[in-house]
């Protein structure tokens, strides 16, 4: 234990709760930098790895890779399948961030909710029930928010910030695989039966 070990519980609890962003708490971020080694040692004991993206300004936890699936340590972070609309939304958000990074020096990307709706409309049958479609998009956006990929801005949530952590979950390979299956996804999306294969681990 170091004399400043009382700073460790705060950052550990924050990591166990979810994503830690530099912009949200500079002091906590500095604690993460200062005690990164000790944090990794502790997390390793409970079967977790720290993914620390210092340049991008975020950090989060994932289950350690296992050589033996019958390990006695239970998984603390659960993998889930996501619905077609959520997977599709996440793919489009990731593309928007890539376009932004290629053309702008600004770190934050904030877009109108209507822009997202316009993009998503192209993947669904024309003439679909507008109310049902809007509910479907709102539900997908809420899930993306719960996963930490977006942040709603303003009381009416008409502005949306795409969080940079999405880069750690959706890479070029995932996008390519998604593109090869997009027609299949379109068909399933029309009947609202398909699920995506990205996980929130």
ChimeraX attribute file (.defattr): number of C-alpha atoms within 10 A of each C-alpha:
attribute: neighborCount
match mode: 1-to-1
recipient: residues
	/A:1	7
	/A:2	7
	/A:3	6
	/A:4	9
	/A:5	11
	/A:6	10
	/A:7	14
	/A:8	19
	/A:9	11
	/A:10	13
	/A:11	21
	/A:12	16
	/A:13	10
	/A:14	14
	/A:15	19
	/A:16	16
	/A:17	11
	/A:18	14
	/A:19	17
	/A:20	22
	/A:21	22
	/A:22	18
	/A:23	11
	/A:24	11
	/A:25	10
	/A:26	11
	/A:27	12
	/A:28	20
	/A:29	19
	/A:30	13
	/A:31	16
	/A:32	24
	/A:33	13
	/A:34	12
	/A:35	15
	/A:36	15
	/A:37	11
	/A:38	14
	/A:39	20
	/A:40	15
	/A:41	13
	/A:42	13
	/A:43	19
	/A:44	14
	/A:45	10
	/A:46	14
	/A:47	19
	/A:48	21
	/A:49	19
	/A:50	19
	/A:51	14
	/A:52	16
	/A:53	14
	/A:54	13
	/A:55	7
	/A:56	15
	/A:57	16
	/A:58	20
	/A:59	20
	/A:60	20
	/A:61	20
	/A:62	18
	/A:63	19
	/A:64	16
	/A:65	10
	/A:66	10
	/A:67	7
	/A:68	7
	/A:69	9
	/A:70	8
	/A:71	10
	/A:72	8
	/A:73	12
	/A:74	12
	/A:75	14
	/A:76	15
	/A:77	15
	/A:78	11
	/A:79	12
	/A:80	12
	/A:81	13
	/A:82	18
	/A:83	19
	/A:84	21
	/A:85	24
	/A:86	22
	/A:87	21
	/A:88	23
	/A:89	21
	/A:90	24
	/A:91	19
	/A:92	16
	/A:93	24
	/A:94	24
	/A:95	16
	/A:96	16
	/A:97	20
	/A:98	12
	/A:99	11
	/A:100	16
	/A:101	14
	/A:102	9
	/A:103	9
	/A:104	10
	/A:105	8
	/A:106	8
	/A:107	13
	/A:108	14
	/A:109	16
	/A:110	17
	/A:111	16
	/A:112	13
	/A:113	17
	/A:114	12
	/A:115	13
	/A:116	17
	/A:117	15
	/A:118	10
	/A:119	13
	/A:120	16
	/A:121	15
	/A:122	10
	/A:123	17
	/A:124	17
	/A:125	14
	/A:126	9
	/A:127	6
	/A:128	11
	/A:129	9
	/A:130	10
	/A:131	8
	/A:132	10
	/A:133	16
	/A:134	13
	/A:135	11
	/A:136	15
	/A:137	19
	/A:138	14
	/A:139	14
	/A:140	21
	/A:141	23
	/A:142	17
	/A:143	18
	/A:144	21
	/A:145	17
	/A:146	13
	/A:147	16
	/A:148	17
	/A:149	22
	/A:150	23
	/A:151	18
	/A:152	17
	/A:153	14
	/A:154	9
	/A:155	7
	/A:156	7
	/A:157	11
	/A:158	13
	/A:159	17
	/A:160	21
	/A:161	18
	/A:162	23
	/A:163	22
	/A:164	21
	/A:165	22
	/A:166	19
	/A:167	16
	/A:168	13
	/A:169	15
	/A:170	17
	/A:171	12
	/A:172	11
	/A:173	9
	/A:174	13
	/A:175	17
	/A:176	11
	/A:177	10
	/A:178	19
	/A:179	13
	/A:180	10
	/A:181	11
	/A:182	15
	/A:183	12
	/A:184	12
	/A:185	23
	/A:186	19
	/A:187	15
	/A:188	15
	/A:189	20
	/A:190	14
	/A:191	11
	/A:192	14
	/A:193	11
	/A:194	17
	/A:195	17
	/A:196	16
	/A:197	14
	/A:198	19
	/A:199	14
	/A:200	16
	/A:201	14
